[in-house]
Every structure is written in C-alpha cells, then in structure tokens.
Amino acid sequence: MATTRHAPGTPSWIDLGTRDIEATVGFYGAVFGWTFLSLGARAGGYGFFQLNGRTVAAAGPLVRENDVPAWTVYFGVTDADATAGSVERAGGVVRFSPMDVFDNGRMAGFTDPQGAAFAIWQPRKVQGLDVVGCPGALLWVELHTSDPAAARAFYGSLFGWRYHETPVENFTYTRVSPTGDEKDAFGGITRVESDAPRPYWLPYFQVTDADAAVTAAERAGGSVIMPVEEVKGVGRMAMLADPHGARFSVMTPAW
C-alpha cells in the first residue's frame, strides 16, 4: 500500500483538477470527512484536503477548456528534469515541463504512451502527503490501460518498478512494487474498462465501511461506476465518480 516513506518511484502526492472547488470540497467532505485549506490567489486557488489538520490530498481549478476533472497521481523522483527526458525517450508526452513550486519541490506532468496522465514530484521542503494508509486517506493506486505489457515496460524504464502478476478470473492483474518484494506493493496495472474515455490512474481511498461510503457518495451527488464487491484476501471495494466525473475507488482492506 501507499506509505509516507516517499521513496523514489512511489506515490508521493495526489491532486484533483475540478471546475468547481466549492462543490468539490462539499462532496469529498461528505464522503471522507475532509476539510479544505485553500492556499489562496497566490497559488491559483489550489489547496489541501485535510484530516485532523494533516494533508491527505489536494485540489485546484482546471484552467484549460478541454481539460476534464480527474485525479492525478504524482510519483517521487530525485531529478525531475532527468525524468522528463526519460519520459520523452520512452514515448511519453510532456504535458508541462519541470517547474519549481515555490521552495516546496519541483514538479512535471506527463501522458504515458497509452494516454494516461501522471505527474512527478522532486521534494524539497515538502516530501509528500502527510497521511496515507488509514481511513480517509490514499491506500492504493491503479493504472487502467489499453496495453498492460507496454505500460509495464514504460513505467519500469522510468522508475525501476518490479512486477508481480496474479491471474484473476479471465485476466491477469499486475501488482507494482519498487523493490521486488510484494509486501512493498503500492499499486496495480489492469486493462481499462470499455466505458472509460481514456486510460487513467485510479486512486483508492481507505474507508472503514465501503457500503456506507458508496451511500454517502450517492447522497452527495456522485455516481457508482462499479458497485461494491468483495475480493477474497483483498477487501471490499467500489469504483465511484464525483459529481463532475472524476473517478476514484473506496476500499475496506482485508489485510
């Protein structure tokens, strides 16, 4: 699962691009109990989702007309500029070049060869999220892609990821770890569902009761993409979309 060790190549940050910050804050507050700390006009309306004063995610307004509301996963790196060069050489696209975020760190955004957006974070003052792996916080990240084999090669070349393949009914699920040890796995790779507009990275947030979280999301104006199901040895989970269409999952883990 995700950790706050923030080792290179692992998830270190996550944020949401949305067209309505106020409504978005209300929705995620209803589902997870998050509050929102705005950084104000100097940061373009960007701010932090928090639990008990500790940052679990972030959100900011979309600025380009063709951008769609979505969650973005950031992976930690030691050199953002070098990683940007590696992305281009491996067939990815640079959406925005490496840039300093005040004195907090350096970031860049990319699209992988199959079309999934992701970003990187080179830490300085801010290492990453304050809290993960507990109710209301990030637990797992998952790539939904049109070509799992090509995705494994692309991300492996960038981050040195190691993979563990598990047969699941009529497909193979790939677990991702930075070390080769399955206990360090923080995410997975699977084939994108047919109704998705494009490949994408999906965040899983831990909850104490997946069924109750789904009910809360629907009451707050969200929708169910995949209903709650129990996966033996993994947990109880569902895929949802917020009122603006950004997809995410909730999970009550079995481990």
N, C-alpha and C positions, 0 to 999 in steps of 0.2 A: 504494500500500500504506500501512498504518499507519506513522506516524512519531512521534518523540519531540519534534517541534516543538510539539505540543499546541495548535495553532491553534484558535480558537473554531469550533465546528461539526464538529470531527473527533474520532475516538475517542481518549479520554484515559485510560480505565480500563476494567477488565473484572473482574467477580467472579462467583463461583458460589455459589448457595444450595443447601445439601445437608442431609440429615438425619443423616449420619454422617461427621463430619470426618475421623476416623482412617482409615476405609476409603477415603474420597475422596483423602486425601493419598497413601495407598499406591498407588491406581490411577494417578493422574497422575504420580507419581514413576516408576512402571514404564514409562509411555508416553513421557514427556518428560524424565525425569531431574530433575524439580522437587523441591526441599526446601520445608518449610513453616515459617514463622516466625510463631508464634502471638502475638497481642497480649494474650492473657490475658483474665481475667474482666472487667476494666475495659472491654474492647471487645466483650464478649459472646461471646467465643470466635472472633472474626474474626481473620484472619491473612493473611500474604502468601505466595504461591508464588514461589520464587526460583530463579534460575540463577546460580551463582557469586556469591551474595550480592546479586544485583540483582533487583528485583521485576518479574515478568512477568505476574502475575495475582493474584487474591485469592479468598478463600472464607470463608464464615461459615455458621452453622447457621440453618436455617429455623425460624421461631418460630410461624407460624400453621398450623393443622391442614390448611387447604385449599391451602396453598402447595405447588407441585411443584418438584423440583430442576430448575434451569435456570441457564444463563449469562445475565448482564445486561451489556449494553454501555452505557458512560457516554460522553456527548459533552460536550466542553468548552464552557462559556459564560462570559460576563463578568458576568452578573447572573441568578442562579438564580431569584430572586423574579419578575423580569420574564418569564423564560421560562415559569414555571409559569402565569402569567396568559395567555400566548400559547397554551399547550397547551390550556387550557380554552376559550378563544375559538375555537380551530380544531377543536374537537370531541373532543379527547382527555380522558382522565381522570387526575386527580392521585391516585396510589396512596399517596404520602406527601409531605407538604409540605416545602419547603426547610428544611434544618436544618444547623447547624454540626457538623462533625466535629472536635472539639477546635479547634486552630488550624490544621488542615491544609487546610481548604476548606469549601465549602458544597455540599450535595447535595440532590437531589429525585428521586422516581421517578414514572413515568407509564405509561399504557397508551394507545397510539395508537387512532384510531377503528376500526381493523380488529381490535384485540385484542392487538397485540404490545407487550410490556413493554420499556421502556428507561429510562435514567436520565441525569442531567446532573451535571456537576462544575464548580463555580466554584472555581478554585485559589487557595490562599493559600500556605502553606508547601510543600505537595505539588502539583506541576504535573500529575503523571500517572505512568504506568508508566515504569520506568527503562529497559526494553529492549523493542523491537519489531522486526519485520522481520529476524529471524535464526532459525536452528533452535532450536525450543523456545519461541518467543515468538509473540505475535499478529502476523498478517500482513494480514488482510483481515476485514471484517465484511459480513454479507449479510442483508438483510431478506426473509423469506419471508412473503408477504402475500396475502390474498384479493383485493385490489384495488390493483394496482400504480399505476394512474393516480391514485387517491385518495391513496395513500401518498406519491407524488412531490409532490403539492400540499401535503399536511400538513407533511412534513419541510422542504420548500422554504420554507414560510412561517415555520418556526421558525429554521432555520439558514442560509437563503440558499443551499442546495445547488444545484449545477448538474448537469445530467444528460446522459449520452451513451448513446444507445440502439443496441444491436447485435443484429441478427437471429441467432438460434441455432436451427437446425432449425425447429421448429414454434412457437417463442415468441420474444419479444424480451427480451433481458437489458439492464438499465439499470445503467450504471456511475455512481458518485456521486463528485463532487469538490467542494471548497469554492471553487474559483477559476474553473472553466470549462475548465481545462487538464487533459486526460486524464492527463498524467503525475502529477498530484496526486490521482488517484482512490484512495480508501481502502476502497471497498466497493461493493456492488451491491444491486439490488432485483429480485426474481423472484417468480413465483407459488408459493404454498405447496403442498407436496405433499399428496395426498389423505389420507395416513395420519397427518398431523400433528394433534395435538389442538387446535391453535390457531395463528394467525400468530406468528412469533417472529423474533428476531435471532439469527443463527448466527455464532459466531466461527470463523475459520480460523487454525490454528496451523502455522507453517512447520516442516517436517521435512526431513531430508536424504534419507530413503527412505520414501515413503508406504506402500509394501507392508510394510516392516518395522514401521512404526508401527501399521498395522492388525493385524498378527500380535501385537504386544505388547499392544494393547488387548484383543484377544480372550482372550489368555492371562491377563490381569488381571481378566477378568470383564465386559468391555464387549461391545457388540454392534455389528454393521455395519448401518447404515441404507441406505447406498448404497455398493456396492463400488468399489474403486479403478478410476478411468478416466483416460485421457489426453485432455486437451483441447489441441489444437494451438495453440501460441503462448501458452498459459496455464500448463499444468503438469499434474502427476499428482496426483490428489486422491481423497479418500473422505470420506463422512459417517459418523460414529460416534455411539454413545451410551455414556455411562459406566454403571457397574453400577446407578446409581439413576435412569437415564433422561435425564440432561441431554445434549442434543445438541451436537456440535461437529464441525468438519471438520479434516482434516490436508491439507497441500499441500506438494509439492515444486515450487516455481515454475520456469517455463521462462525467465523474464526475468532 
